[in-house]
Amino acid sequence: MQIFAFGINHQTAPLDIREQVPSSMVPREDLLLIAGQYTRTLAAMMLVATLLGMIFTGAGLALSYEPDLPAGATIILLAGVAYLCSALGRGIWLLWRRGAVPSAGKP
């Protein structure tokens, strides 16, 4: 489809929500993966992902301010580390519940 405005020919492409909404407003996949490990419904997953996004954004901005680091990269690294810790912790927890990981009290 072509749009003519002020005598300039513009080509339009299909709309993508990522182009219309700031990236900080769209839940990132890592946040949904973390939230998905602890929730059962989509509504709860979206709520937890939103809360985690606010926490990681605030913490990333606070961590990046004094050393003058790029805020976006700091936020992404923080969320990535949280995802790795969550995935590893969840895996260890599931193994422990199945009895595959011996506890300290058992011989």
LINCOR-V857322 format. One record per residue. OMEGA is omega as a letter, one per 20 degrees, with the letter a starting at -180 (none if undefined). Layout:
# LINCOR-V857322
OMEGA
OMEGA
This chain:
# LINCOR-V857322
r
r
r
r
r
r
a
a
r
r
r
r
r
a
r
a
a
r
a
a
r
a
r
a
a
r
r
a
a
r
r
r
r
a
a
r
a
a
a
a
a
a
r
r
r
r
r
r
r
r
r
r
r
r
a
r
r
a
r
r
r
a
a
a
a
r
r
r
r
a
a
r
r
r
a
r
r
r
r
r
r
r
r
r
r
a
r
r
r
r
r
r
a
r
a
r
r
a
a
r
a
r
a
a
a
r
none
